[in-house]
Every structure is written in C-alpha cells, then in structure tokens.
C-alpha cells in the first residue's frame, strides 16, 4: 500500500510494529484491527483491512480517475479481477510453499527428517502444481497486454507485483515465463517509487512475511498498517 500511496501523492506517517517471537502481531496492532493483520489503513475514522479493499478505497476516494480504467470497459473488468486475485488466489500457494519449506528447518531435530519427507510430498503433489498453474496463467495474460488490466499501468499492477516478486524469488518464475519477468523489469525500471521502497525494504521483494509491521499516518489522519522488513 505504500507504493500506491506514493503513486497517488498522498501524505502519510510510518509507524513500526515488531512481531512477537511466535510471529504474531503485537497487541498494539490488534488494537487497530481485531485480527492484527496487515495491511490495514485508517483514514478519517475509517479502518479498512485487506489489500484489495484498501486499494479500492484509496482509488475511489483520492484517485480522481488515476490508476483505474474507465467504467463499463473490458479493461475495468480485468482491473477488478486482478485487483482482488492477489489475496484470494495468487498468494496462498506461495505462502504454502514458504511454510512447507521453513517448517522442517524449524522443527525439533528428532522429527526433522519425518517433517522434511511430509513437507516435500506436500510441495510435490499439492503446492508446486498449483503454483505452476498460476504462473502459466500470469504468463498467458501478460502475453496479451503489457499490464494486467490492459495497455495502461493501474493499481492492479501494484497488487499483482507482490505475488510475481515472490514467485520470482522462490517459485521458479524466471524459468520459462519471459512475459512475467519482463513485467517485473518494467515496474522496477519505469516505476521508480516502487524501486525506492523496495531498496528501503518497505516493499518486500521476495513475498516473505517480514518481522516488522508498519503503519502510516498522514496529516489528514490517514494511517496504514502494512508489512515491512
């Protein structure tokens, strides 16, 4: 959400939260939203969670026609689809891959071999096939247009950048998906705001859950809780 706030030119203040040792959010963040999840924004008394809903709110409230295709067009339909695909379909297999990769390393030494066998089977039979299917889908769609919604860069591309970054880091996106990799090259080169935040670690480049959580508040009482390193 920080990238979207920058693209819209909206002021904000960043506040950091440190995860607990068990990786759960601290009580301070749960006070902002009962689930203690990020990203979350509060703006003029409104608290909105879930990245797609946040993007919709920011674009509708402050976009003034920017970063969204015109209504009642095929591009608008594609925009809506890709804006919400990240959290509901694109990220689950990537998060499962991360989980099944890390769990054997963090399990008790006596059980590590058994855990590794179980997790390798889960990756092979469940997670990796789903991830390959998603990456092939992204590749096919980006072969039709330069950006996910069409010929123009939109908030949907900001949303989809996160799963593509994660897939490039640990999902094999760089193997046989030239259109998807070209998309990542474009957002790094053409969208300098994204590149700056990635270098600062405020937009994770590998999709891994960071140890810190960030909130941001603007002079207009705009506050966003978003993941950061």
Residue pairs with C-beta under 8 A, 6 or more apart in sequence:
1 39
1 41
1 51
1 54
1 55
1 58
1 224
1 226
2 12
2 14
2 197
2 202
2 203
2 214
2 216
2 224
2 226
2 228
3 158
3 161
3 191
3 193
3 194
3 197
3 203
4 54
4 55
4 58
4 59
4 67
4 155
4 158
5 12
5 58
5 216
5 222
5 224
6 193
6 197
7 66
7 67
7 155
7 158
7 191
7 193
8 58
8 59
8 62
8 63
8 66
8 67
10 58
10 62
10 218
10 222
11 218
11 219
11 220
11 222
12 216
12 217
12 218
12 222
12 223
12 224
13 216
13 217
13 218
13 223
14 202
14 214
14 215
14 216
14 228
15 214
15 215
15 216
15 217
15 223
16 212
16 213
16 214
16 215
16 228
17 25
17 26
17 28
17 29
17 212
17 213
17 214
17 215
17 225
18 26
18 211
18 212
18 213
19 25
19 26
19 210
19 211
19 212
19 213
20 26
23 209
23 211
24 36
25 36
25 37
25 38
25 213
26 36
26 213
29 36
29 38
29 40
29 213
29 215
29 225
30 36
32 40
32 42
32 47
32 215
32 223
32 225
33 40
33 47
33 49
33 225
35 49
37 49
38 213
38 214
38 225
38 226
38 227
39 49
39 50
39 51
39 54
39 224
39 225
39 226
39 227
40 47
40 48
40 49
40 54
40 215
40 224
40 225
40 226
41 47
41 48
41 54
41 57
41 58
41 216
41 222
41 223
41 224
41 225
42 48
42 217
42 221
42 222
42 223
42 224
43 57
43 61
43 218
43 220
43 221
43 222
43 223
44 220
44 221
44 222
45 221
46 57
48 54
48 57
50 87
51 86
51 87
51 159
52 83
52 84
52 86
52 87
52 159
54 224
55 83
55 155
55 158
55 159
56 83
58 155
59 66
59 67
59 68
59 155
63 155
67 153
67 154
67 155
67 158
68 76
68 79
68 154
68 155
69 75
69 76
69 78
69 79
69 149
69 150
69 152
69 154
70 76
74 150
75 149
75 150
75 152
76 149
78 148
78 149
78 150
78 156
79 148
79 149
79 150
79 154
79 155
79 156
82 148
82 149
82 156
82 157
82 159
82 160
83 155
83 156
83 159
84 159
85 159
85 160
86 159
86 160
86 162
86 163
89 134
90 134
90 160
90 163
91 162
91 163
91 166
91 207
93 127
93 130
93 131
93 134
94 131
94 163
94 166
94 167
94 170
94 171
94 207
95 209
96 122
96 126
96 127
97 123
97 127
97 128
97 131
97 170
97 171
98 170
98 207
98 208
98 209
100 119
100 120
100 122
100 123
100 127
101 119
101 123
101 170
103 115
103 119
104 112
104 115
104 116
104 119
105 112
107 115
131 167
131 171
131 172
132 172
134 163
134 167
135 167
135 171
135 172
135 173
135 177
135 180
136 177
138 160
138 164
138 167
138 177
138 179
138 180
139 176
139 177
139 178
139 179
139 180
141 148
142 148
142 179
142 180
142 182
142 183
143 179
145 151
146 183
146 186
147 153
147 154
147 156
147 157
147 183
148 154
148 156
148 157
148 160
149 156
149 157
153 190
153 191
157 183
157 187
158 194
161 184
161 187
161 194
162 203
162 204
162 207
163 207
164 173
164 180
164 183
164 184
165 184
165 204
165 205
165 206
165 207
166 206
166 207
166 208
167 173
167 180
167 207
168 174
168 180
168 181
168 184
169 205
169 206
169 207
169 208
170 206
170 207
173 180
173 181
174 181
187 194
188 194
188 195
188 198
189 195
194 203
197 203
198 204
198 205
201 210
201 228
201 229
202 214
202 226
202 228
202 229
203 228
204 210
204 227
204 228
204 229
209 227
210 227
210 228
210 229
211 229
212 227
212 228
212 229
213 225
213 226
213 227
213 228
214 224
214 225
214 226
214 227
214 228
215 223
215 224
215 225
215 226
216 222
216 223
216 224
216 226
217 223
